Each structure stands twice: as C-alpha cells, then as structure tokens.
Amino acid sequence: MLERIRTPCIITIFGGTGDLTHRKLIPALYNMSVEELLPDELMIVGVGRRPLSTQEYRDSLLESVTKHSRHPIRTDIWERFKERIHYFRMNLSESEGFSSLKTWLESLDEKAGTQGNRLFYLSVAPSLFEPIVLHLYRHGMADNLGAWQRVIIEKPFGRDLRSAAFLNHVIESVFPPQNIFRIDHYLGKEMLRSLMVIRFGNAVFERIWNSRYIENIQITAAETVGVENRAGYYESSGALRDMLQSHLLQLLALVAMEPPISLDIKAIRDEKVKFLKSLLKMDDGLFKNNIIRGQYGEGSIDGNTIRGYRQEKGIDPASNTETFIALRILAGNFRWGGMPFYLRTGKRMPEKTTYVVLEFKSMPEILYFKEYKGMQPNLLEIRIHPSEGISFSFNAKKPGSGNEISTVRMDYCQNCSYENNSPESYERLLADALRNDQTLFTSWEEIEASWNFVDSIARSWEKETVSFPNYTPGTWGPTASNQLLERYGHHWWNL
C-alpha cells in the first residue's frame, strides 16, 4: 500500500482527451482516491482541443474509469473525485492559449489552495514536447519560485541520440533536472520493484548471478494487438524505438547491473548506466548474425481474419517498419563477458506477456546421469506482466522403478493472493512524481546510453534490404528468430 500524499498540487494533463489519459492516468488517480492517497488540495486539469464542457469531460472519463480501473466504481467516491476534475480547451501549438491557461490555473489555485504547485504531464505527440515546454517558460509557468513546478514526459524521448540530446537541452533549460520526470511505465511495475530484493536479498541467487553459472538470459515482451490507433506514431518508431530503446533495455539493465552501493536514486542509476555502456555496439559484422526484425502479415486467429501491418489504417502499403525485433546482445564486462542476452518484442504474438528467464548451465553428462532421461537445465522465471511472480525449475527423479527425471517447479505468484492490492504502474509513478521521488524514472544518462546502442542498429538497417511481411499473426515471430538461438545451441522459452 502506498502512503498518503501530503503535498497540494494541480496536475495539468496536456492531451487530456487522449487515449493514455482515459485508459491509464485518470483510472490511476481514481484508484488513488479510493485508497485515500490523494491530498485534499489536489486538482486535475485536462487540456485539449475538443469543444467540451467540464461536465461533458467528466462524463467521458466516468466511462473510461468504469472500464479500466482496478477498483469498481463507487458512486460516493466518484462524486467526490469528479469535483477535482476540470477541462480547459486550447490549441497546444498556439502561444496565446498558454496565457489564458496561466490565468485560469492561478484562479483555480486560489480556490483550491494548491499553493502554486504544478505537475505538468505531457501526454501528447513527441513533436509537441518542445513547444509546450517553451510556452510554459515564456509565460512564466515554470519559474519554481516559492512553489514547485515539475514535468512528466512520456516516451519516446527523441528519435535518435541527436534529437534526444536536443530535446533534453531544451527541457533542462526550463526545468531543473530534479524536476524532470522521464516516464517509462515498465519501471513502475510491482515485480520490477521486487526484482532487486529477489536478486540482492537472497544469497542463493546473487552468488550465481553471472556467466560462470548462467548459460543465457532471455527477456520477452509480447503483445497480441496490432498498431490499433497509433499508426502515425508507430510508423515512425517501430519496435526498435518503441520498445527496445526504452522498456527492454531498462529491464535488461535492472536484471544485469552490478549491486548498487545503496538504494538511493543516484547509486541505482549509476549502475544501470555502467551496464548500458558495457553493451557491445552492433557494428555491421555483429549486426548480420545477431539481429532479426519482422513485420506481421495477414492471417487468422481463432477464426477471425487479421489484417497485415501494411493493411492497417494509416500505414504505408509498402512500409518497412518492423513490428518485431529479436537480438542477441553481449556485454563487455567481467560479470557477463561471453554470455548472451536474448531480447525479443513484437505485436500480434500468441500471448500478451512480459517475463525474464535465466537459463542456468546444464550439468555435465557424468556416468551416473547417462542412464536417466529428461534432464533439463534449471530455470529461474521472473514473470512481470500480466501475472507477477517467480518460479524456479529443477530436476527430480520420477517415483517408481524407472530412470526418468521430471521437472519440478517452485512457484510464487505475487498478485494471486493480493488481488486489487497491487498498484498499477501509473499509480506508483504519479505518486512518486508528486513526492519528488525519481527512483523509478529514467535519467538522461540512461537515455543517452540506450540511444548510443540503438543508433548502431538503426545505422546498420539502413544498409540492409528487408523482405516484409515475414511472420503470421498469432505466432512468436519470424522463423529466423528461432534460428538465431539455434545457431548458438539455445532456444526461446515460451512461458
């Protein structure tokens, strides 16, 4: 359970009528209201271009909260919660609107007693990050004098290292670094918070958490959906920029970093950056044998016809944007030298799931075990979404006179016994931003290291021709993805 927030504030959501606001942000804030986490002096302002009254806006949000909240709607709580919500109509690209917004927020601030504190949430297209931040500066809405103003920025943070560095320069010229929250919602998942405890709090794991005992580490982030209503964004990003640069590399850094000297923000971030910098860049030689990309074509799932990516609304019929990527990564440090990390992510896959598998080295085929059948490597499975938990698999003899071995699983499900008590990612991240806790947010140094690695892949892709589509909806991606691991004597673990 999160602790109650004491700081008064106005949360201003640019993109207040967008999908993220409806599916994640407002349901998260409603859940926090159910659990009495929000301060009495907190207001929520949705900013958008649609011609809506505040009452119409509230009504539209009620439908979304009913559908997406982990707590069922309680009329008494909703009636109190909706009074916190307001709508302000403006064109985000026009300077004049920010002058009116400032005056309106100051009026609301005086009535609500929020003491000038502002949390600006940029739930908008990446092209609007820079102009919104600069308009806030020009209209004196980010002075941080006598009160605080913070900004939360959704991914993607840039399209490559150059654009990310420029965007970071603009934002840091307006907001001090400690008031900038670069959000990656994966980092708010409860199981990732447990990961460091599992690893560093158990001697049985940490002492063998290295290439001497582990054969390979796999990370899978699979989605069953296609691009849905994100065609404009996804066509320019693809799986490489949408998932690998942020979610997967962040998850990999948490799994593989060295133990931090403490659990403060800087110590954890320093170790993540060190690991990301240790990744061997994908030059043309490594690139050809270690990266697979794919794009889903037409197919059928459960009797339903599925359009191929190139047939999706808003997608170029000749698009070469990847909807799947699998790669083999090596780190040039002492702990992991020579051991491969396998990462994959894709759309239109069989399951919506995110997990990590540590495959330990197999026992030698000594004489005693040659008579036994069914020996498997030990596996440590860390399930992140939708189920949360950890499993450890080991070998045991089947009862009876035969010489067969069975795989035994020790399993802990973190969210099975505590239904609705585990906060969603955005609940925790919003609470942390209000408390000024940046532990679960991404630093510029991490983003810089990630883009350095991803840019090397993008440059190699520019020199390669590609044949799309190359996998069927409802499968685990192109056959070349399986062949990538088979080449090194491994295979994907599909949980």
C-alpha positions in Angstrom: 0.0 0.0 0.0 1.3 3.4 -0.9 1.5 6.2 1.7 -0.9 9.2 1.6 0.5 12.2 -0.4 0.5 15.4 1.6 1.6 17.9 -1.0 -1.1 20.2 -2.6 -0.9 20.4 -6.3 -2.7 20.9 -9.7 -2.0 18.1 -12.1 -2.3 19.6 -15.6 -2.5 16.9 -18.3 -1.7 18.2 -21.8 -3.5 15.7 -24.1 -6.4 15.4 -21.6 -8.8 13.9 -24.1 -6.2 11.3 -25.4 -6.1 7.6 -25.1 -3.5 7.5 -22.3 -5.4 9.9 -20.1 -8.6 7.8 -20.5 -7.1 4.3 -20.1 -4.3 5.0 -17.6 -4.0 8.4 -16.0 -7.5 9.1 -14.7 -8.2 5.5 -13.7 -4.9 5.6 -11.8 -5.8 8.8 -10.0 -9.3 7.4 -9.2 -7.7 4.2 -7.7 -5.5 6.5 -5.6 -8.7 8.4 -4.5 -10.3 5.1 -3.5 -7.4 4.3 -1.3 -7.3 7.8 0.2 -3.8 8.6 -1.1 -4.6 12.0 -2.7 -4.3 15.2 -0.7 -7.5 17.2 -0.2 -5.8 20.1 -2.0 -5.3 18.4 -5.4 -6.9 19.3 -8.7 -6.8 17.7 -12.1 -7.0 19.7 -15.3 -7.3 18.1 -18.7 -6.1 20.3 -21.5 -7.3 19.5 -25.1 -8.7 20.9 -28.3 -12.1 19.3 -28.3 -15.1 21.6 -27.6 -16.1 20.1 -24.3 -17.6 21.5 -21.1 -16.1 20.3 -17.8 -19.3 18.2 -17.2 -19.0 16.6 -20.6 -15.4 15.9 -19.9 -16.2 14.3 -16.6 -18.9 12.1 -18.1 -16.5 10.8 -20.8 -14.0 10.0 -18.1 -16.5 8.1 -16.0 -16.9 5.6 -18.8 -13.2 5.1 -19.0 -12.7 4.7 -15.3 -15.6 2.2 -15.2 -13.8 0.1 -17.9 -10.2 0.5 -16.9 -10.0 1.0 -13.1 -8.8 -1.9 -11.0 -11.3 -0.8 -8.3 -15.0 -1.0 -9.2 -16.8 2.4 -9.4 -18.3 3.5 -6.1 -20.8 6.3 -6.7 -19.9 8.2 -3.5 -16.2 8.2 -4.3 -16.7 9.1 -7.9 -19.0 12.0 -7.0 -16.2 13.5 -4.8 -13.4 12.6 -7.2 -15.0 14.2 -10.2 -15.2 17.5 -8.4 -11.4 17.6 -8.6 -11.5 17.3 -12.5 -11.7 20.3 -14.8 -11.3 20.8 -18.5 -9.6 23.6 -20.4 -9.9 24.0 -24.1 -6.9 25.3 -26.1 -4.7 24.7 -29.1 -1.4 23.4 -27.7 0.7 24.8 -30.5 -0.6 28.4 -30.0 1.1 30.7 -27.5 -2.0 32.7 -26.7 -3.7 29.8 -25.1 -0.9 29.4 -22.5 -1.5 33.0 -21.3 -5.2 32.1 -20.7 -4.3 28.8 -19.1 -1.9 30.5 -16.7 -4.6 32.9 -15.6 -7.2 30.1 -15.2 -4.8 27.9 -13.2 -4.0 30.8 -10.9 -7.7 31.3 -10.3 -8.2 27.6 -9.6 -5.1 27.6 -7.4 -6.6 30.3 -5.2 -9.9 28.5 -4.8 -8.4 25.1 -4.2 -5.4 26.1 -2.0 -2.8 24.2 -4.1 -0.2 26.8 -3.2 1.2 27.3 -6.8 2.5 23.7 -7.1 2.1 22.3 -10.6 2.7 18.9 -12.1 2.6 19.2 -15.9 2.0 15.8 -17.7 2.9 15.8 -21.4 0.6 13.1 -22.7 1.0 14.3 -26.3 2.8 13.5 -29.5 6.6 13.8 -29.2 6.6 16.7 -31.7 4.7 18.8 -29.0 7.2 18.3 -26.2 9.5 21.1 -27.1 6.8 23.8 -27.9 4.8 23.1 -24.8 7.9 23.3 -22.5 9.0 26.6 -24.2 5.5 28.1 -23.9 5.4 27.2 -20.2 8.7 29.1 -19.9 7.7 32.1 -21.9 4.5 32.6 -19.9 6.2 32.2 -16.5 4.6 28.9 -15.6 7.8 27.1 -14.7 9.7 29.6 -12.5 9.9 27.4 -9.4 9.8 30.5 -7.2 8.0 30.0 -3.9 6.4 26.8 -5.2 7.5 23.9 -7.4 6.7 23.0 -11.0 7.6 19.6 -12.3 7.1 18.0 -15.7 6.5 14.4 -16.7 7.5 13.4 -20.2 6.2 10.2 -21.9 8.4 8.2 -24.3 9.7 8.3 -26.9 12.4 10.7 -25.7 13.7 11.6 -29.1 14.1 9.6 -32.3 17.9 9.1 -32.0 20.7 10.3 -29.8 21.0 13.7 -31.6 17.3 14.6 -31.3 17.1 13.3 -27.7 20.1 15.4 -26.8 18.5 18.5 -28.3 15.2 17.8 -26.5 17.0 17.3 -23.2 18.8 20.6 -23.7 15.5 22.4 -24.2 13.8 20.8 -21.2 16.7 21.3 -18.9 16.9 25.0 -19.9 13.4 25.4 -18.4 13.1 22.9 -15.6 15.9 21.9 -13.2 17.0 18.2 -13.6 15.4 17.2 -10.3 12.0 18.4 -11.6 12.1 16.4 -14.8 10.4 13.0 -14.8 11.1 10.9 -17.9 8.5 8.2 -17.5 8.8 4.5 -18.5 5.8 2.8 -17.1 7.5 -0.6 -17.1 9.7 0.7 -14.3 6.5 1.2 -12.1 5.5 -2.5 -12.4 5.4 -4.1 -9.0 7.5 -7.1 -10.0 10.4 -4.9 -11.2 10.4 -3.3 -7.7 10.7 -6.8 -6.3 13.4 -7.8 -8.7 16.2 -6.1 -6.7 15.0 -7.8 -3.5 14.8 -11.2 -5.1 18.3 -10.8 -6.5 20.2 -8.9 -3.8 18.3 -10.2 -0.8 19.0 -13.9 -1.5 22.5 -15.3 -1.3 21.4 -18.4 -3.3 20.8 -16.1 -6.3 23.3 -13.3 -6.2 26.3 -15.6 -5.8 25.4 -17.4 -9.1 24.1 -14.3 -10.9 26.9 -14.3 -13.5 28.3 -16.0 -16.6 30.0 -18.8 -14.7 26.7 -20.3 -13.8 24.1 -18.9 -16.3 24.0 -20.1 -19.9 21.9 -17.2 -21.2 19.2 -14.7 -20.1 16.1 -14.1 -22.1 13.7 -11.2 -22.0 10.3 -11.3 -23.8 7.8 -8.5 -24.1 4.9 -9.7 -26.4 1.7 -8.1 -27.4 -1.4 -9.7 -29.1 -2.6 -6.4 -30.5 -1.6 -4.6 -33.7 -1.0 -0.9 -34.0 -4.6 0.0 -33.2 -5.0 3.8 -33.3 -1.2 4.5 -33.0 -0.4 4.3 -36.7 1.1 7.8 -37.0 3.4 7.2 -34.1 4.3 3.6 -34.7 5.1 4.1 -38.4 8.0 6.4 -37.4 9.2 4.4 -34.5 8.7 0.7 -35.0 9.6 -1.9 -32.4 13.2 -0.7 -32.2 12.4 2.7 -30.9 9.1 2.0 -29.3 10.1 -1.0 -27.2 13.8 -1.8 -27.3 15.3 1.6 -26.7 13.1 2.1 -23.6 11.3 -0.8 -22.0 13.6 -3.7 -22.9 16.9 -2.0 -22.3 15.7 -0.6 -19.0 14.5 -4.1 -17.9 17.8 -5.6 -19.0 19.8 -3.0 -17.0 17.9 -3.9 -13.9 18.5 -7.6 -14.4 22.2 -7.3 -15.2 23.6 -4.3 -13.3 26.1 -4.6 -10.5 24.8 -4.2 -6.9 24.4 -0.5 -6.1 26.2 0.8 -3.0 22.9 1.9 -1.7 19.2 2.2 -2.7 19.3 5.9 -3.4 18.5 7.3 -6.8 22.0 8.1 -7.9 23.5 4.8 -6.9 20.9 2.7 -8.8 21.1 5.0 -11.9 24.9 4.9 -11.9 24.9 1.0 -12.0 22.3 0.9 -14.8 24.3 3.4 -16.9 27.5 1.4 -16.4 25.9 -1.7 -17.7 24.3 0.0 -20.7 27.6 1.5 -21.6 29.2 -2.0 -21.5 26.9 -3.3 -24.3 28.8 -4.1 -27.4 27.5 -1.9 -30.2 26.0 -3.6 -33.2 28.5 -2.8 -36.0 28.0 -4.4 -39.4 29.8 -7.6 -38.5 27.8 -8.3 -35.3 24.6 -7.0 -36.9 24.1 -9.6 -39.6 24.3 -12.6 -37.2 22.6 -11.2 -34.1 19.5 -9.2 -35.0 16.2 -10.3 -36.6 13.4 -8.0 -37.5 9.9 -8.8 -38.7 6.6 -7.4 -39.7 3.3 -9.3 -39.4 1.3 -10.1 -42.5 -2.3 -11.2 -42.9 -3.6 -14.2 -41.1 -6.3 -15.7 -38.9 -6.6 -16.1 -35.2 -9.5 -18.1 -33.7 -11.4 -17.9 -36.9 -11.0 -14.1 -37.1 -9.3 -12.5 -40.1 -6.3 -10.3 -39.1 -5.1 -7.6 -41.4 -1.4 -7.4 -42.1 0.5 -4.4 -40.8 0.6 -2.9 -44.3 -3.2 -3.1 -44.4 -3.7 -1.3 -41.1 -5.4 2.2 -41.3 -2.8 5.0 -41.7 0.1 2.6 -42.6 2.1 2.9 -45.9 1.2 -0.1 -48.1 4.9 -0.5 -48.8 6.0 0.1 -45.2 9.2 -1.5 -44.0 8.6 -0.6 -40.3 9.4 -3.5 -38.1 6.7 -4.8 -35.7 9.1 -7.5 -34.2 12.7 -7.5 -33.2 14.9 -10.2 -31.7 18.5 -9.8 -30.9 21.5 -11.4 -29.2 23.4 -8.9 -27.1 26.8 -9.3 -25.4 28.2 -7.1 -22.6 31.8 -6.3 -22.3 32.2 -6.5 -18.5 33.6 -9.0 -16.1 30.3 -10.4 -14.7 28.7 -11.2 -18.1 31.6 -11.5 -20.5 30.8 -14.0 -23.2 27.3 -14.8 -22.0 24.4 -13.9 -24.4 21.3 -11.9 -23.6 18.4 -12.6 -25.9 15.7 -10.0 -26.2 12.5 -10.0 -28.3 9.4 -8.0 -28.6 6.6 -8.0 -31.1 3.0 -7.3 -32.0 0.3 -9.9 -33.0 2.0 -12.6 -30.9 0.2 -15.5 -29.1 0.3 -14.0 -25.6 0.3 -10.6 -24.0 3.2 -11.2 -21.6 6.4 -9.8 -20.2 8.9 -12.0 -18.5 12.6 -12.8 -17.9 14.2 -16.3 -18.0 17.6 -17.2 -16.6 18.7 -20.5 -18.0 21.5 -22.0 -15.9 24.3 -24.1 -17.3 23.5 -27.8 -17.7 25.1 -30.4 -15.5 27.9 -32.5 -17.2 26.8 -35.8 -18.5 28.7 -37.9 -16.0 28.2 -41.6 -15.9 25.6 -41.6 -13.1 23.2 -39.5 -15.2 23.6 -41.2 -18.5 21.1 -43.8 -17.5 18.4 -41.1 -16.8 16.1 -39.4 -19.3 14.5 -36.0 -19.2 17.3 -33.9 -17.7 16.6 -30.2 -18.2 18.5 -27.0 -17.3 17.5 -25.1 -14.2 15.4 -22.1 -15.0 14.6 -19.0 -12.9 11.5 -17.4 -14.4 10.5 -13.8 -13.4 7.0 -13.0 -14.6 6.3 -9.3 -14.8 3.0 -9.0 -16.7 0.1 -9.8 -16.6 0.9 -12.3 -13.8 3.5 -11.3 -11.4 5.8 -13.9 -9.7 8.8 -16.0 -9.8 9.4 -19.8 -10.5 12.4 -22.0 -10.1 12.6 -25.3 -12.0 14.9 -28.2 -11.0 15.3 -31.9 -11.7 14.0 -34.7 -9.6 13.6 -38.4 -10.2 10.1 -39.6 -11.0 8.8 -42.0 -8.4 9.0 -45.7 -9.4 11.5 -48.2 -10.7 12.3 -46.3 -13.9 15.1 -43.9 -14.6 13.1 -40.9 -15.7 13.6 -37.4 -14.5 10.8 -34.9 -14.1 11.0 -31.1 -13.9 9.8 -29.7 -10.5 8.7 -26.1 -10.2 8.8 -24.0 -7.0 6.3 -21.1 -7.8 5.4 -17.9 -6.1 2.6 -15.8 -7.6 2.8 -12.2 -6.3 -0.5 -10.9 -7.5 -2.7 -14.1 -7.0 -3.4 -13.7 -3.3 -3.5 -9.9 -3.2 -6.0 -9.1 -5.9 -6.5 -5.3 -6.3 -3.9 -4.5 -3.7 -1.0 -4.2 -6.1 -0.9 -0.6 -7.5 -0.8 -0.2 -11.3 2.4 1.3 -12.8 0.9 4.7 -13.3 -0.4 4.9 -9.8 3.0 4.4 -8.3 4.7 6.7 -10.8 2.2 9.5 -10.3 2.6 9.2 -6.6 6.4 9.3 -6.8 6.3 12.4 -9.0 4.1 14.2 -6.5 6.5 13.2 -3.8 9.5 14.2 -5.9 11.0 10.7 -5.9 12.8 9.9 -9.1 13.9 6.4 -8.3 11.6 4.8 -10.9 12.1 7.4 -13.6 14.8 7.4 -16.3 17.8 9.7 -16.1 19.2 11.5 -19.1 22.4 9.4 -18.8 20.4 6.2 -19.2 18.6 7.5 -22.2 21.9 8.7 -23.8 23.5 5.2 -23.3 20.4 3.5 -24.7 20.3 5.7 -27.8 24.0 5.1 -28.4 23.3 1.4 -28.6 20.1 1.6 -30.6 21.6 4.1 -33.1 24.2 1.5 -34.1 21.4 -0.9 -35.0 19.5 1.8 -37.0 22.6 2.7 -39.0 23.1 -1.0 -39.9 19.5 -1.4 -41.0 19.9 1.5 -43.5 22.4 -0.7 -45.4 20.2 -3.8 -45.5 17.3 -4.8 -47.7 14.4 -6.4 -46.0 11.5 -8.7 -47.2 8.3 -8.0 -45.3 5.9 -9.3 -44.1 7.7 -12.3 -42.7 5.6 -13.7 -39.8 2.0 -14.7 -39.3 -0.3 -13.2 -36.6 -0.6 -15.4 -33.5 3.0 -16.8 -33.8 6.2 -16.0 -31.9 7.6 -14.0 -34.8 9.7 -14.9 -37.9 11.3 -18.4 -38.1 14.7 -16.6 -38.3 14.2 -15.7 -34.6 14.3 -19.3 -33.6 17.2 -20.0 -35.9 19.2 -17.1 -34.2 19.2 -19.0 -30.9 19.6 -22.4 -32.5 22.8 -21.2 -34.1 24.3 -21.0 -30.6 22.6 -24.1 -29.2 19.8 -22.3 -27.4 16.0 -21.9 -27.9 13.4 -19.5 -26.7 11.5 -20.3 -23.6 7.8 -19.5 -24.3 6.0 -19.2 -20.9 
